[in-house]
Amino acid sequence: SAWEYDYDSKGRKIRIYEKYTDGLTGNLSTTETANTYDDDGRLIYQEENYIKNVGIIVGEFKYLVCTDYKYDLEDRLLEIKIEKSGENIENLVTVISYEYYN
């Protein structure tokens, strides 16, 4: 695996690039992740682009995972919404909600 990172002026990781070669098949896969932060430094959006090479017969397929993060007024994680879409996969939306008792 090879990893590359880009940071913003505040030292936050805004881009992650991974290149992976399968040791058995030699197939190459890449993942590029982009992170977006709000003014308070919280991660609010993440976009992950996957390109998977699954062999000569099947070929390459791509998919995208977009994740939104919402916080309450006390900076606690309130909701995560994950949307997965792409070629040859089931498009899927998942919402995870958090409740706090205090």
C-alpha positions in Angstrom: 0.0 0.0 0.0 1.1 3.6 -0.7 -0.5 6.5 1.1 -0.4 10.2 0.4 -1.9 13.0 2.5 -2.8 16.7 2.0 -3.4 19.0 5.0 -5.1 22.4 5.2 -3.5 25.5 6.9 -4.8 24.3 10.3 -3.1 20.9 10.0 -6.3 19.0 9.3 -6.2 16.1 6.9 -8.2 17.2 3.9 -7.2 14.5 1.3 -6.1 10.9 1.7 -5.0 8.9 -1.3 -4.3 5.2 -1.1 -3.0 2.9 -3.8 -3.2 -0.8 -3.0 -1.9 -3.8 -5.0 -3.3 -7.2 -4.1 -0.4 -9.5 -3.4 -2.1 -12.6 -4.8 -3.8 -11.2 -8.0 -1.7 -8.1 -8.7 -4.9 -6.1 -9.0 -4.6 -2.4 -8.3 -7.2 -0.5 -6.2 -7.2 3.1 -5.3 -9.2 5.2 -2.8 -9.3 9.0 -2.6 -10.9 10.6 0.4 -11.7 14.3 0.7 -12.7 15.7 4.2 -14.5 19.0 4.8 -14.6 20.7 8.2 -16.7 23.5 9.6 -15.4 26.7 11.2 -15.2 24.9 14.6 -12.9 22.2 13.2 -15.5 19.4 13.1 -15.6 16.9 10.3 -18.9 17.6 8.5 -18.5 15.9 5.1 -16.4 13.1 3.7 -16.3 11.8 0.2 -14.6 8.5 -0.6 -14.0 7.5 -4.2 -13.1 3.9 -4.7 -11.7 2.3 -7.9 -11.4 -1.4 -7.6 -9.8 -3.6 -10.2 -11.2 -7.1 -9.8 -9.5 -8.9 -12.7 -9.4 -9.1 -16.4 -12.8 -10.7 -16.8 -14.8 -8.6 -14.4 -12.7 -5.5 -14.9 -12.8 -2.3 -13.0 -15.7 -0.8 -11.0 -16.1 2.4 -9.2 -18.2 3.6 -6.3 -18.6 6.6 -4.1 -19.4 6.9 -0.4 -20.5 10.3 0.9 -20.9 10.8 4.6 -22.5 13.9 6.3 -22.0 14.5 10.0 -24.3 16.7 12.0 -23.7 17.9 15.6 -25.9 19.3 18.3 -25.4 22.7 20.0 -23.1 21.1 22.5 -20.8 19.7 19.7 -21.9 16.1 20.2 -22.4 13.9 17.2 -26.1 13.9 16.4 -26.4 12.2 13.0 -24.4 10.4 10.4 -25.8 10.0 6.9 -24.0 7.6 4.6 -24.8 7.4 0.9 -23.2 4.7 -1.2 -23.6 4.7 -5.0 -21.8 3.4 -8.1 -21.4 0.8 -10.8 -22.3 -2.8 -10.0 -23.2 -2.2 -6.4 -26.4 -1.7 -4.5 -27.0 2.0 -3.9 -27.6 2.5 -0.2 -28.5 5.3 2.2 -27.9 4.7 5.9 -28.7 7.1 8.7 -27.4 6.7 12.2 -28.9 8.9 14.9 -27.5 9.5 18.4 -29.5 10.5 21.5 -28.0 11.9 24.7 -29.7 11.9 28.1 -28.5 14.6 30.4 
